[in-house]
Amino acid sequence: MPLSLIIFIGLFGVLLVLFFKNPIINKLGENNKMVHKLQTANWYQNYWLAGIFLFGMNAVLFFATIGILYLLMFLIIPFIHMFIMLLAVFGSIYLWIIINKAWQGTKRNRLKMGAIGSSFYLILTVLFVFLFVTLKPSYPGEDTFMKAIGLLLAIIVTAVACITCFVFTGFSQRKV
């Protein structure tokens, strides 16, 4: 399957998820244990602490996925990395829905919390853009095309994750 088709399917899938975010959010019940634990935690109602929590959870999910993908390089099982990346996307969206459901503050503070939490992916996007712009060969005659493609994919993935995280956590209203 060509890489451009995989990217197109992925972006189309994310657009569908964003378009149908309210029905997806409403699928998660109010009596979820994690939602209840966050709602009753005093620290969670402070947008700075909730945003830092979201930032940290995004970092844990991202680096855990990278670690699993790195370990899977040593196995000769085709397409399992695609399955792992799909699970990471669903896990991240599930986390963002839980954080959305648990938040009880104002709209303005919800936006601040979402911006703080999704800034993890914004920082990664800026880092990958910097690496892409300053990409130089390690030795004379090295072809940097594959490095550039990898960095371009990393820029796309982290930018889409930043936008999706912010939309799910910053703009979504809980149905009361």
C-alpha positions in Angstrom: 0.0 0.0 0.0 1.6 3.3 -1.0 2.5 5.7 1.8 0.5 8.6 0.4 -2.6 6.4 0.5 -2.0 5.5 4.1 -1.5 9.2 5.0 -4.7 10.2 3.1 -6.7 7.4 4.9 -5.3 8.5 8.2 -6.1 12.2 7.7 -9.6 11.3 6.4 -10.2 9.1 9.5 -9.1 12.0 11.8 -11.4 14.4 10.0 -14.3 12.0 10.5 -13.5 11.6 14.2 -13.4 15.4 14.5 -16.6 15.8 12.6 -18.4 13.2 14.8 -16.7 14.1 18.0 -19.8 14.9 20.0 -21.5 11.4 19.4 -18.1 9.8 20.1 -17.8 11.8 23.4 -21.3 10.9 24.4 -20.6 7.2 24.0 -18.5 7.3 27.1 -20.7 7.0 30.1 -20.8 9.5 32.9 -20.2 6.7 35.4 -16.7 5.9 34.1 -14.3 5.2 37.0 -11.5 7.4 35.6 -13.9 10.3 34.9 -15.2 10.1 38.5 -11.7 10.0 40.0 -10.7 13.1 38.1 -13.9 14.9 38.9 -13.4 14.4 42.6 -9.7 15.3 42.6 -9.3 18.9 43.8 -6.2 19.5 41.8 -7.9 18.6 38.6 -10.2 21.7 38.6 -7.2 24.0 38.3 -6.6 24.4 34.6 -2.8 24.6 35.0 -2.6 21.3 36.9 -5.1 19.6 34.6 -3.2 20.9 31.5 0.1 19.7 32.9 -1.6 16.3 33.6 -2.8 16.2 30.0 0.7 17.2 28.8 2.2 14.4 30.8 -0.3 11.8 29.7 0.3 12.8 26.1 4.0 12.4 26.6 3.6 9.0 28.3 1.4 7.8 25.4 3.7 9.1 22.7 6.9 7.8 24.2 5.3 4.4 25.1 4.2 4.1 21.5 7.6 5.0 20.2 9.2 2.5 22.5 6.9 -0.3 21.4 7.5 0.5 17.8 11.2 0.5 18.4 11.0 -3.0 20.0 8.8 -4.2 17.2 11.6 -3.4 14.7 13.3 -6.6 15.9 10.4 -8.8 15.0 9.6 -9.9 11.5 5.8 -9.5 11.7 4.4 -7.4 8.8 2.0 -4.6 9.5 1.9 -5.0 13.3 3.3 -1.5 13.6 0.2 -0.1 11.8 -1.9 -1.9 14.4 0.1 -0.4 17.3 -0.2 3.1 15.8 -4.0 2.6 15.4 -4.2 1.5 19.0 -2.2 4.6 20.1 -4.6 6.9 18.2 -7.7 5.2 19.8 -6.0 5.3 23.3 -5.2 9.0 22.9 -8.7 9.8 21.8 -10.1 7.8 24.7 -7.9 9.7 27.1 -9.0 13.1 25.7 -12.6 12.1 26.0 -12.1 11.2 29.7 -10.4 14.5 30.3 -13.2 16.3 28.5 -15.9 14.5 30.5 -14.1 15.1 33.8 -13.6 18.9 33.4 -16.1 21.0 35.3 -14.6 24.5 34.9 -15.4 27.4 32.7 -15.2 27.5 28.9 -12.2 29.9 29.1 -10.3 27.6 31.6 -11.2 24.6 29.4 -9.5 26.3 26.5 -6.4 27.1 28.6 -6.3 23.5 29.9 -6.6 22.1 26.3 -3.9 24.5 25.1 -1.5 23.6 27.8 -2.0 19.8 27.3 -1.9 19.8 23.5 1.3 22.0 23.6 3.2 18.8 24.0 2.5 17.9 20.3 3.0 21.5 19.3 6.5 21.4 20.8 7.2 18.2 19.0 5.9 19.7 15.7 8.2 22.7 16.1 11.2 20.4 16.9 10.5 18.2 13.8 10.2 21.3 11.6 13.5 22.6 12.9 15.2 19.2 12.3 13.6 19.1 8.8 14.8 22.6 7.9 18.4 22.0 9.3 18.7 18.6 7.8 22.2 18.1 6.5 24.1 14.9 5.3 26.3 13.2 7.9 29.0 12.6 5.3 29.6 13.9 1.7 27.3 12.3 -0.8 24.7 11.0 1.8 21.2 10.9 0.5 18.9 12.6 3.1 15.7 11.8 1.3 14.5 9.1 3.7 15.3 11.2 6.7 13.3 14.1 5.2 10.4 11.8 4.5 10.5 10.5 8.1 10.6 14.0 9.5 7.8 15.1 7.2 5.6 12.3 8.5 6.5 13.1 12.1 5.5 16.8 11.4 2.1 15.6 10.0 1.4 13.2 12.8 2.3 15.6 15.6 0.5 18.5 14.1 -2.7 16.5 13.6 -2.4 15.1 17.2 -2.0 18.7 18.5 -5.1 19.9 16.7 -7.2 16.8 17.6 -6.2 17.0 21.3 -7.0 20.7 21.4 -10.4 20.2 19.7 -11.3 17.3 22.0 -10.2 18.8 25.3 -10.6 22.6 24.6 -13.7 23.0 22.5 -15.9 20.1 23.5 -18.7 20.8 25.9 -20.0 18.2 28.3 -23.7 17.4 27.9 -25.4 17.9 31.3 
